[in-house]
Amino acid sequence: ERNESLEIGMTNELISKLSKLHFINVRPIEAVMRHYGDSKDALSVGREMQVDLVLDGHVQRVGKNLRASVRLFNVSNGETLLAESFFDRFENIFAIQSEISIQIAQSLSSELTKNERDRIAKYNTENLEAYELYYKGMSIAYHFSQEVKLDSVDYFNAAIDKDPAYILPYVGLTIVYQR
């Protein structure tokens, strides 16, 4: 079963992690969200966004487990550069995100430094509840009217209550209040 907030969360985390690498430019979540739920295939979206590579994936929560599959494509020729599936307990989502990021980075550069590996493996929070609350808020903030977007504020504040050091809910509040 599709879980929109989980998909948005995974997308945003991968963007955040991959943006830390010196050899890759990653589009911001706002650019990607314009195509979320689009019926176009990943290569068409990549061409429309005028990018060299596009990452396509699916995330499912199956009971207490998480299943994620990712495919990295070269937009110009459609070549698949990476195709992997991950299955683990949901509580290990942060490790799964780090592993996906590392595999993507390694598929793009054989010279991933220890410093780069450490930066993309770092978690923004270790509090699973705060993580889930934040991404529930983000899924609302990206898809609905201004009135409903304000509902996301409750999720962001709840995430901050769970982990005051988790920076992303503060960013979410800024996004909602700026729109």
Number of C-alpha atoms within 10 A of each C-alpha: 7 11 14 18 18 21 20 21 21 21 20 19 20 21 18 18 24 23 16 15 18 9 12 13 13 19 13 12 16 11 11 17 16 12 15 16 8 10 9 11 9 21 23 13 19 22 14 10 14 12 16 14 22 22 20 16 16 16 23 18 18 14 8 9 14 19 17 20 15 17 17 22 21 17 20 13 9 13 12 14 15 16 15 13 13 14 17 16 14 18 15 14 20 21 15 21 23 22 16 23 21 21 15 21 21 14 13 16 12 8 9 16 11 8 10 17 19 11 15 23 19 14 15 15 16 15 15 17 14 24 24 17 21 29 26 22 26 28 20 21 23 19 13 12 10 14 9 12 21 17 15 25 23 16 23 26 20 18 28 20 13 16 18 14 13 20 13 19 28 17 13 21 21 12 14 19 12 7 8
